[in-house]
Amino acid sequence: MNRIVLLILLSILSFQCRIFKPSNLDPTEDLGSLQSLLRFLALADAYNTQSQTVLFMKFADSNGTPYVNGIIEYSVYNEADENGIQVSPYGESGNVQTYTATLDASGRAFIFFSERGIANIILKDSSNNFVGSVSFRIYNGITKQSFSILSRNGDAQFILEDLANYRNRLATNLTFTPIGSANGRQFIYLEVQTNFQAPDKYNTIPYIASSADGENYDQITLIDGMSLERNVTYETALKFSVPMFNGLEYVFFLSKETRAYPSLTYSSNKNLILRIPVFFPPSITTVTEKNLPSGYTFFSDTSYNSWYYPALYLGSGRYMGTPMFSGTPHPLLIQLDSDNTPDLVNDFSCINSNSDAHLVAYQVITHLGVNYLQCPTNSFENTSTLNTKSLRIPDLISNQVTFDAVSPNTFDSPVIPVQDQLVAFLFNSDYFGNTFPTGSYGLSSPTISKNSSPISGFTSSIGGGPSRLRTVKSSNSVHHFLLSNAPNFSTPTIEIFRSTDGLSSVSQIAAPPSLYSTTISNPEQIQSANGKLNYSYSISAGIGIGSLPVYLTYFTRDDGTWEDLPKLIKIR
């Protein structure tokens, strides 16, 4: 391969500078030769080995009966580097050894190719008897639509469920982490492993990617100058806030944290800001360090998940971030280019005595075109009134707003904005959802009582602590309410409700499917796009000598039910 690329470069450099006439299309002339070389270069690039293809396939007999617990063996013949080169487990020599996989109860398996060329799969039944084989081309840019079989034999159907092709080995590490959505785009964080010496000694380089639909991630950005490492006794890692969109760019608060390994005990960190322009997003970006008041550190406690770090864009260049201070999350008002960072608890009398419930109450309310930052000033759980401080942006003029659940009803969650309405979860012998009118919100010290009719169908059977309503994911005027009795979604009972009629009613939809799935560990794994819900995650699939990660997302259908199978996440 190196000789091919060198030959192409030498040939291109040998051209003399010349003005070509539009009619000069003779293939024997220089322009024709250049066109041929460019086509050859594209072909060489298509068989570049620095990429990975993942196939999700089903194997069945001619009657459609799956080969349950069948066995497949697969490899790639790559003419560019195969002859005489010793095979190795993960392609360290340039030639990857044969992998194997055991089919599941549906006759399916995930299949990995880290070389370009002619792929061959041999299928055996559960007794290790040969059943059939299939071959096809693997190349950079291959898609499910362009996939085609070259040859097949035996009593077998080879059914391609899905295919994802990744450049630069973007899908080879288990650090896949959904980190939220903003401006209609969903973001994930992932790393590419480099300089691997042992499971406790290697380096990685970090990337952030975004998608408009939750399946196809078409904007990929390398975070430059940020080499991460694990070195036997310690490791460095990045932790992200949710994305914030200010009209021109996406902004993230993050921490480069050093911690002991394998205990993951916090040692130190750097507080950072990452900014990605929305127009012409770069392929490479850098972070800047952010000065916070003494003692405040982003994401410095491993017992807190991302749920405890609400981050909001308020407007007028102001943001809300939530670093730790003396072991407790403390929301701050932050300006990117200023060290003026008031503490909402210490300086504005907002409360956070119960992070499980109170941090959910920090919300941006937009009323008559004006943004307000709303925060709680009383422990509202199991009481009939929720007292909030409403800070008008940009002048930070304060107003007291009281929400009244109307006794004997009590608050189980704070008030959350949904499109142009306000919603809270209440309790009165049962848990139920209710709306609150917005007309008097901007008046001086208003008391706003709940609307008389609850949201039809919005009742919950989840037990546990306060604030079961954790978040609302909306798109195309379809709203999904996520309820959980675990505030960081680590081991939750989850209920999901869906409204398509402007919050007059909701219907409950099932929790994410368990087939080819894993339990939720991060609330940002669930997002909404195009009126549907999607749940993104990674699992491991065996290759006979270990396992490799698979990035997947489940989607709901138009009626709110989950699709039968997940889709492979595609990263450009």
N, C-alpha and C positions, 0 to 999 in steps of 0.2 A: 504493500500500500504506500509506504514512504517513497519507494522508487517511482510509483505512478504519479504521485503529487509533485515530486521533484521534476519529472519529465514535463509535466504540464506547465509548471512555473517557468522552466527554462525555455520552453517553446513560446510562451507568451512574451517573455522578456526579449526574445530574439526578433520580434516584429519591429519593423521600422515605423516611425510615425508617418502617417500618410492620410490624405484626404480621400475618402471613398465617394464615388458617385452613387446615387440611389440605384442606378441601373447595373452597378457592378456586382452581380450576384453569381458570377461564374464560380462554381465550387472549387476550381483549381486556383483561383486568385486568393489573395491574403484574407479578404473578408470572409470568403467561404471557409477557408481553413480555420479562421478564428471562431466562426460559428460551430464548426465541427468540434473544436477543442472545448468550447463552452458546453456543448452537449455531453462530451466525454467527462468533463469535470462534474456535471450534474449527476452522471451515472456513477462516477467514483464516490461522490458525496452520498448517494443513495445507499452505498454499501460500506459507509464509514462504520467502524465497530464501536464508536463511542456513543452508544444509545442502547435502549432496551425496549422490547416489545412484550406486552403481556396479553395473552389470549385467554378468554373464558369459553371453554368448549364443552359440549356434551357428546358422548359416544353411545350409540345405540345400534341394535341389529337392524336388519332390513325391515322388520315389523315395527320398529320404534321402541322396542324394549331396551331400557338402558342396561349397560354392562356394569351392574352394581359391584363395587369393590374390584373392578378391573384394574389393570396396570398399564401405564403407558411409559415408553422410553422415547426420548426425543433429543435431537441434536441439529446442528446447522453445518452444512458444507459451504465453506467460504473459500473460493478459489484464490483470493488475494493473499491469504496468509496461512492456509491450512497445511499445505504439503510440507511434511518434515518437521512441523512444530509440535512439541509435546502438549498434550491437553493439560488443563489445570482446573480446579473446582470453580473459580469465578472469573476465569479468563485472564489471570495474571500473566500467562505466557502469550496471550493473544489468541488462544484457541481453547474454547470452553469444552469441558468434558460432557458426556451424555448425562442428562438428568432423567429422573423417574418421578412418577406421581401415582398415587392410588386414587381411583375414582370414588366418588361418594355414592350415597344411596340413590341419587338421581343420575348417576353416570357422568358427572361433571368434574372438571378440574381446572385450576389456573396453571397456565403454562408460560414459562419465561424464556426469552431469547435475548442474549446479550451480544450476538453477532449478526451480521447481515449475510444473506446468501440463500441457499436452498435448504429449507427446513424439512425434516422428515420425522414423522411420528409412527411408532410401532405400537399397536394395540394388542393387549393380551387379556384373557378373561381372568376371573378371580383364582383359577387354578394354574395360571401362568402359561396357558396355551395360546399360541399365536392366533389372532382373529383377523387382523388386517393392518393396512398401513396407508398413510397419506403423505403427500409432499406438496409444498407451496413455497413461494418466494417471501422472504422477509427483507424489507428495505426501509430506509428512513422515509417517513411520510406515509407509510402504509396506514390505511384506515379500514374499518369494517366494510365500507362500501367498495373499496378497491381490492379487498382480499379475494383471491381466487385460487382454486385447487389445481395443481399441475397434474397429479396422478393419484389414483387410489386403487386399492384392491382388497378383497376379502368381504365377509358378511358384516359390513359396518356402515353406519351413517356417522359422518363427522360434521357436527352442527356447531357453527360459530355463534355463540351468544353475544359476545362483545370483544372488542379489541382496542388497546391503547398503545400508542407508540410514543416513547419519551426520548428526547435528545439528552446527551450529556449525563446520562444515568440519574435523572431527576427522581426516579422512583425506586431507589435502592436503599433507602434509609427509613427507619421506623419513627422519625421525628415529625411525621405528618401531623399538623395541628391546625384545625379550623380556628380562626381568630375573629370571626364576626363579619358583618356586612355594613356597607355605607354607599349611598348614592346608587343603589341598585346593583352593586357588585359585591360578591362574596370573596373573602380572603383566606388563604391558607399559608402556613409557614412550614418550610421543610428544609432539610439539610442534605448535602451530598458529601459522603464520606471520602476522605483522602488520607494518604499516608497511613494506611491500616497496618498495625504491627500485632495487635492482640485486642480482644474485646475490652480490655481496660487501658488501651493505649492507641489512640488514633486522633486524627484531626477531621474537622468538617468545615464546609463553607455554607453560609446561610442564604436562602432565597425566600422571597415572598411572591406569591402569585395570586391573581384575581380572575374572577369569572362572572359573566353576566347571567349564567343559567345554572351554576352549581355543578356542571359536568365538564364543560370545556374551558380550561384555564388558558387564556390567550395572552395575558400580560404577565411576564415573568421578569422579576428584578433581582439581581444579585446584590446583596448588602456588602459593599466593598470594604476591604480593610478590617474584616471582622472574622478572623480565623478562630474557630472554637476548638477546644481540645479536651480529651480525657487522658490523664497521665497518671495512672495507677492509684494515686491517693487523692486526687482532686480532679475537678472538671469545671469548665466554663460553659455557660448556657445563656440563651436569650429568652426572656419572657416578655410577652406583648400585651398591651391594652387592646381593646376593640378599636377598629378604625374609626376615625372621625373625618367628616368631609366639610371643608369650609368654602366650597364653591370653586376653588382653584386647585386644591390638592388634598390628598389623603394624609392624615397625620396620625402617628402612633406614638404613645409613650412606651418605652421599653427599658429593660434593665439587662446589662451584661453582668451576670452573677457568677461569682466564684464560690464553689461549695465543695465540701469533702466528698470523696467517693469511696465506698458505695453508699454511705449513710445519707448523702445529700444535705448535710448540715450546712446552713448558710455561713459564709465567711465574709464576703465583701461584695460590693457591686459598683457599677457606674450607671447613673441616671441618664437616659438618652432620649433623643427625639428622632424619629424617622419621618421623612416627608417625601411623598411621591406625587408629582404633578398629574392632574387628570388628563391634560392635553399633552400628547406625545410623551407618555410615560417612558422613562429611561430603562435601558437594560441593566444598568449599573447605577447604584446610588450609595451615598454614605450617610452615616448618622452624625448628629452633633450632640455634644454633652450638654445636659441641662442642669443648671445650678438650682438646687432646692434648699430650703432652710435647713440648718443643722439638725441632724437626727431624723430627717425624712428620707426614706429610700423606697424606690419602686419595687414592689413584688419581692420582698425580702424574707417572707415566711412561707415555707413549703406547705404548711397546713392550710393555707388559703389558696383557693382555686381562682381562676379568672373572674368568677362571679363576684368576688369581693372587690373588684377593681373597676367600678363604673368609670367610664371616660366619656365625656360629652363635649360637643362643640356648641358653644352658647351663642355665638355671633359676636360681631364687633372685635374680632381678634382674641376673644377670651375662650378658654377651655376649662373643663373641670377634670382633674386627674385625682387618683386616690392612692398615694403612697402610704407606707406604714410609718407610724410614729409611736414609739414606746410600746410596740407590740400590737397596735390597733390601727386599722385603716382610717386615714384622715383625709377627707376630700379637700382639695385645694383649688383655688382659682388661679389659673396659670395663663400667662402670656408667653408666647414662644420666644420673643426677643427681649424679655424683661425679667428681672429677678424679683419683681413684686408679686408675691404668691400668698395672698391671704388664706388663712385656714378657716373653712366654713364652720367648723365646730368651735374653735377658740375665738374667732373674730366676728361671727355672725349668729352665734347661739343655736346653730343647727345641732341635732343630736345624732349620735351613732352608738348608743349604749347597747343596742342589740343589732349587730351587723347583719344577722340573718334576715331581719325584717327591715331595718331602717335604711340600709344602703339602696334597697330597691326603690325607696321613696324619693331619691334624688333624681328628678326628672326635668326635662325641658318642656314647658307648656307654651304653645304659641297661641296667642289670643289677639284677634284683630290685627294681625301682622306684626305683633311685638313678641319677642322671646322673653320668657321669664324662667329663671332657675328656681325650682321648687324643692324645698328640703323640709323634713319633719322637725317640729320643736317639742313634741310630746310623745311618750310611748303609747302609741295609738292602739296597739294590739289588744283585742278584747275590751275596747272601750267604744262608746258611741260617737266620739268626736275625734277628728284628725286635725290637729293644728299644724299649719305649715307656714313657713316663711317663703314669700315670693319675691325674688330679687329681679327687678327689671333690668334687662340688658339694653344699652351699654352703661347706664349711669349707676346701676346697683342700688337704686332706691328701693327700700324694703317695704313690703306690705304683708299684713297678717291675713291669711285666708283660712277659714275654718270649714271643714267638710263634716256634715252631720249625717250619720247613718240612720238616724231617727230610732230612738230606743223603742223596743228592746233589741234592735239590731246592733251588732258590733262589727268593728273592722277586723278582717283577717288579713287584708293586704292594704298597701297604700293606694292612692289614686294614680292611675297610669293613663297617659294620653294615648288614644287610638284614633288616628286620622284627626278629625275635628271634634272628637268627643272625649269624655273622661269616664274611666271604668274603674271599679274597685270590687274586690271579693269580700262579701259580708257573711255574717253568721247569725242565724236565729233558728235554733233547733236543727239547722242544716246549713251547709255552705252554699252560697249562691252569688252570681254576678249581677251587678247593677250599674246603671249609668248615672252620671251627675250632670246637671245643666251647666252651661258655660257662660250664659249671658251676663252674669254679674261678676265674673272673675276679676275684671280690672278695676272694680269699685274699691273704695277704701274700706279695709277690714270686713269683707263680706262673709256671711255664713251661707254656705251652699248645701242645701238638703238634697238627698238622693231623689231621683225620679220615682214616681209612684209604682211603676211596673218594673219588675226584674227582667233581665234578659231571658227569654224563653229557652228552656233546656239547659241553662248554665248552672248545674249543680254538681257537687263533687263529693266523693266518698273517701278521699285521701285523709288519713289521719296524720298526726305529727305536729310539729311546731307551727308557729305563725307564718303568715305570708305565703300561702300556697301558690298564689298567682305570681310567677317569677318574671315572665316577659311576654311580649306580644310580637309575633313576626308577621309582617303584612306585605303584600304586593298585589297590584291590580285590584285594589279595594276588597281583597279577600284577607281576612284576619284570622290568625291562628294563635290561640291562647295556650301557653305552656304552664302547666301546674306541676309542682313537685314538692315532696315533703323533705327533700334534701337540698338545701340552698345552693350547694356547689354541684349538684347533679351527680355526685360521685357514686352513690348506690341508691338511686331514687325509685320511688313509685311515681310514674309519670301519667298524667292525663292531658290530652290535647283536644281542644275544642275549636271548631271552625265556624266562622260567620261569613255569609255571602250576601246578607240583606241589610247592611248598614247597622248591625248590632241589635236588630229586633230579636233575633234568635241565634242560637248556636246548635251545632250537632257534634257529638263526640266522635273522634276518629281513633283508630287503634294506635297503640304505641308502635314504634318502628319494628319491623319484622326481625326475627332472630335468625332466619336462614342466611348463611354467608355473612353474618353480622357479628357484632360484639356489643357489650353493654355500654351505654353512654357514660362518658367520664368528663365531659366538658359541655356546658350549655350552648356554646357556639357551634356545636356540631349540627344543630338544627337551625335551618334558615329557610327563607321563602323567596321564590323567584317565579315570575309569570303566573301568579295566583296559586302555585303549588308549594308544598312543603318538601324539603329534601334533607336527608340525614347523612352526613359524611363521616367517614372513619377509615381506619386501616386495619387489616388483618394480616396474619402470616400464612403462607401456603408452602407446603413441603416440596423440595426438589430432589429428595433422595439422599442428599449430603448435608441437609440443614433446611433452611427456609428463607424465603424472600418476602418483602412486604407487598401487599396489594391495596391500592387506594380505590375506595368504592363510595358510591352514594345511592341511596334509595330515594325515589320520588313518589309522591302521591299522584293519583289520576285526577281527572277533572271533577269526579264525584267525591274526592277526599279519601278514597281507599288507597292503600299502598300498592304499588306495582309488585308483581310476583317475584321479580329478580332485580338485584341492584345493577347499576351501570358502572363500568370502569371509569374513573376520573381520567380525563385526558389533559395533559400538560404540554403546551406547544414546545 
